[in-house]
Amino acid sequence: MRRRPQLSDEVASHLRSAIMSGSFRSGEFIRLDETAAELGVSVTPVREALLTLRGEGMVESAPNRGYRVSPMSGSDIDDIFWLQGQLAVELALRAADRAAAGDLERLGDLNERLRVCVSASNASAGSEASSDVERIADAEWCFHREVNRIANSPKLAWFLDTAARALPYRLFARDPQWGVVAVRSHERLIAAMRAGEHNEVITQTLVQFDDAAARLLAHRRRLAESAGGN
């Protein structure tokens, strides 16, 4: 089981996702009282979360006014995904060199779990029920955690995990086609690892990062256009 995060960590995760997805726009102030009321928590974990995000460069402090969202351009998002992609590729290549038959079988089982979750959600017309989103996001996380375990490079995996905190996984998990792409890419990745085809391992690892970046940028454009129309 994963360690349950501190409340301030959960608030920070929520705010990261909102900032990355464009729900909070660059320059917009994040109000402590309003955020605390929305999340059903006290002001303290919100304040702690904002201090964390300031250290990550996602928000900046405005004297006597609180915290506002730092500028986030399309190039910034491309850079975030590029960095994660490079780390993930190296881990996947190391996993491909180390993977035994049992490892590949576990990866197949984990991908099947994701496929079932995605299929069930899509069968209900892309249900956005919290339970469906959480199951899909968790299944995807478990698959990549297993790849990183096989790679046996804990420090590199830690860097990837740290970089990946910025990704709005629940936004992706709500997208019916994102899950379909993930399952297909995982299948091809496992096959490439089994065959020792390093170029295909690289390709299938980067497929998901390129796809997620494109979906996130498109989502942010839609939000910006909607806000402009209002």
C-alpha positions as CSV (number, residue, x, y, z in Angstrom):
1,M,0.0,0.0,0.0
2,R,1.2,3.5,-0.7
3,R,1.8,5.7,2.3
4,R,-1.0,8.1,2.9
5,P,0.3,11.6,2.2
6,Q,0.0,14.4,4.7
7,L,-3.0,16.7,4.3
8,S,-0.8,19.5,3.0
9,D,0.6,17.1,0.4
10,E,-2.9,16.3,-0.8
11,V,-3.7,20.0,-1.0
12,A,-0.5,20.6,-2.9
13,S,-1.3,17.8,-5.3
14,H,-4.8,19.3,-6.0
15,L,-3.3,22.7,-6.6
16,R,-0.6,21.4,-8.9
17,S,-3.2,19.7,-11.0
18,A,-5.4,22.8,-11.1
19,I,-2.4,24.9,-12.2
20,M,-1.1,22.5,-14.8
21,S,-4.6,21.9,-16.2
22,G,-5.2,25.6,-16.5
23,S,-8.0,25.8,-14.0
24,F,-5.9,28.4,-12.2
25,R,-4.4,30.7,-14.8
26,S,-1.1,32.5,-14.8
27,G,-1.3,35.6,-12.5
28,E,-4.5,34.4,-10.8
29,F,-4.5,34.6,-7.0
30,I,-5.1,31.5,-5.0
31,R,-7.2,32.5,-2.0
32,L,-6.5,30.6,1.2
33,D,-10.0,30.8,2.7
34,E,-11.7,29.9,-0.6
35,T,-9.4,27.0,-1.3
36,A,-9.8,25.7,2.3
37,A,-13.6,25.9,2.1
38,E,-13.6,24.2,-1.3
39,L,-11.5,21.3,-0.1
40,G,-13.1,21.1,3.3
41,V,-9.8,21.7,5.2
42,S,-8.4,24.3,7.5
43,V,-6.3,27.2,6.2
44,T,-3.1,25.7,7.6
45,P,-2.6,22.8,5.1
46,V,-3.5,25.2,2.3
47,R,-0.8,27.7,3.4
48,E,1.7,24.8,3.8
49,A,0.9,23.6,0.3
50,L,1.4,27.0,-1.2
51,L,4.8,27.3,0.5
52,T,5.7,24.0,-1.1
53,L,4.5,25.1,-4.5
54,R,6.4,28.4,-4.2
55,G,9.5,26.3,-3.7
56,E,8.7,24.5,-6.9
57,G,8.2,27.7,-8.8
58,M,4.5,27.1,-9.5
59,V,3.3,30.0,-7.4
60,E,4.9,33.3,-6.3
61,S,4.3,35.4,-3.2
62,A,2.9,38.8,-3.6
63,P,3.5,41.1,-0.6
64,N,0.2,41.6,1.4
65,R,-1.8,39.9,-1.3
66,G,-1.0,36.2,-1.0
67,Y,0.0,33.8,-3.7
68,R,-0.5,34.0,-7.4
69,V,0.1,31.4,-10.1
70,S,3.5,31.8,-11.8
71,P,3.6,32.1,-15.6
72,M,3.2,28.7,-17.4
73,S,3.8,28.7,-21.2
74,G,3.4,25.9,-23.7
75,S,7.2,25.7,-23.8
76,D,7.3,25.2,-20.1
77,I,4.9,22.3,-20.4
78,D,6.9,20.8,-23.3
79,D,10.0,21.0,-21.1
80,I,8.3,19.3,-18.2
81,F,7.2,16.4,-20.4
82,W,10.6,16.2,-22.1
83,L,12.4,15.9,-18.8
84,Q,10.1,13.2,-17.6
85,G,10.3,11.4,-20.9
86,Q,14.1,11.3,-20.8
87,L,14.1,9.8,-17.3
88,A,11.4,7.3,-18.1
89,V,13.2,6.2,-21.3
90,E,16.4,5.4,-19.3
91,L,14.4,3.5,-16.7
92,A,12.6,1.6,-19.4
93,L,15.8,0.6,-21.1
94,R,17.3,-0.6,-17.9
95,A,14.1,-2.6,-17.2
96,A,14.3,-4.1,-20.6
97,D,17.8,-5.4,-20.0
98,R,16.9,-6.8,-16.6
99,A,13.4,-8.1,-17.1
100,A,12.8,-11.8,-16.5
101,A,9.8,-13.8,-17.8
102,G,8.0,-13.3,-14.5
103,D,8.6,-9.5,-14.6
104,L,7.0,-9.3,-18.1
105,E,4.1,-11.4,-16.9
106,R,3.4,-9.0,-14.0
107,L,3.6,-6.1,-16.4
108,G,1.0,-7.8,-18.6
109,D,-1.3,-8.4,-15.6
110,L,-1.0,-4.8,-14.5
111,N,-1.8,-3.6,-18.1
112,E,-4.8,-6.0,-18.1
113,R,-6.0,-4.3,-14.9
114,L,-5.7,-0.9,-16.6
115,R,-7.5,-2.2,-19.7
116,V,-10.4,-3.5,-17.6
117,C,-10.7,-0.2,-15.8
118,V,-10.6,1.8,-19.0
119,S,-13.1,-0.5,-20.8
120,A,-15.5,-0.3,-17.9
121,S,-15.3,3.5,-17.8
122,N,-15.7,3.8,-21.6
123,A,-18.7,1.4,-21.6
124,S,-20.4,3.9,-19.3
125,A,-19.9,6.6,-21.8
126,G,-16.6,7.9,-20.4
127,S,-18.0,8.1,-16.8
128,E,-16.3,10.8,-14.7
129,A,-17.2,9.1,-11.5
130,S,-14.5,9.7,-8.9
131,S,-14.1,6.0,-8.3
132,D,-13.5,5.3,-12.1
133,V,-11.0,8.1,-12.4
134,E,-9.1,6.9,-9.3
135,R,-9.0,3.3,-10.4
136,I,-7.6,4.2,-13.9
137,A,-5.1,6.6,-12.4
138,D,-4.0,4.1,-9.9
139,A,-3.7,1.2,-12.4
140,E,-1.5,3.4,-14.7
141,W,0.7,4.4,-11.7
142,C,1.1,0.7,-10.7
143,F,2.2,-0.3,-14.2
144,H,5.0,2.3,-14.3
145,R,6.0,1.7,-10.7
146,E,6.6,-1.9,-11.8
147,V,8.7,-0.9,-14.7
148,N,10.8,1.3,-12.4
149,R,11.1,-1.6,-9.9
150,I,12.5,-3.9,-12.6
151,A,15.0,-1.2,-13.6
152,N,16.4,-1.3,-10.1
153,S,17.6,2.3,-10.2
154,P,15.8,3.8,-7.1
155,K,17.5,7.2,-7.3
156,L,16.6,7.7,-10.9
157,A,13.1,6.5,-10.2
158,W,12.9,9.0,-7.4
159,F,13.8,11.9,-9.7
160,L,11.1,10.7,-12.2
161,D,8.6,10.5,-9.4
162,T,9.5,14.0,-8.2
163,A,9.2,15.4,-11.7
164,A,5.9,13.6,-12.3
165,R,4.2,15.3,-9.4
166,A,3.3,18.1,-11.7
167,L,1.2,16.0,-14.0
168,P,-2.6,16.2,-13.7
169,Y,-3.2,12.4,-13.8
170,R,-6.9,12.7,-13.0
171,L,-7.4,15.0,-16.0
172,F,-5.9,12.3,-18.2
173,A,-7.8,9.5,-16.5
174,R,-11.1,11.3,-17.3
175,D,-10.2,11.2,-21.0
176,P,-11.5,8.0,-22.6
177,Q,-9.0,7.9,-25.4
178,W,-6.0,8.6,-23.1
179,G,-6.6,5.2,-21.5
180,V,-6.9,3.4,-24.8
181,V,-3.6,4.9,-25.9
182,A,-1.9,3.9,-22.6
183,V,-3.1,0.3,-22.8
184,R,-2.0,-0.1,-26.4
185,S,1.4,1.5,-25.7
186,H,2.0,-0.7,-22.7
187,E,1.3,-3.8,-24.8
188,R,3.8,-2.7,-27.4
189,L,6.3,-1.8,-24.7
190,I,6.1,-5.2,-23.1
191,A,6.5,-6.9,-26.5
192,A,9.6,-4.7,-27.2
193,M,11.1,-5.5,-23.8
194,R,10.5,-9.3,-24.5
195,A,12.2,-9.0,-27.9
196,G,15.0,-6.8,-26.7
197,E,14.1,-4.1,-29.2
198,H,15.5,-1.0,-27.5
199,N,14.4,1.5,-30.2
200,E,10.8,0.3,-29.8
201,V,11.2,0.6,-26.0
202,I,12.2,4.2,-26.5
203,T,9.4,4.9,-28.9
204,Q,6.6,3.4,-26.8
205,T,7.9,5.1,-23.6
206,L,7.8,8.5,-25.3
207,V,4.4,7.8,-27.0
208,Q,2.6,8.4,-23.7
209,F,4.5,11.5,-22.8
210,D,3.9,13.0,-26.3
211,D,0.2,12.1,-26.2
212,A,-0.3,13.5,-22.7
213,A,1.5,16.7,-23.5
214,A,-0.7,17.2,-26.6
215,R,-3.9,16.5,-24.6
216,L,-2.9,18.8,-21.8
217,L,-2.1,21.7,-24.2
218,A,-5.3,21.2,-26.0
219,H,-7.3,21.2,-22.7
220,R,-5.6,24.4,-21.6
221,R,-6.3,26.1,-25.0
222,R,-10.0,25.1,-24.7
223,L,-10.1,26.7,-21.2
224,A,-8.4,29.8,-22.4
225,E,-10.8,30.2,-25.3
226,S,-13.8,29.6,-23.1
227,A,-12.6,32.2,-20.6
228,G,-11.9,34.7,-23.5
229,G,-15.4,34.1,-24.8
230,N,-16.9,35.0,-21.5
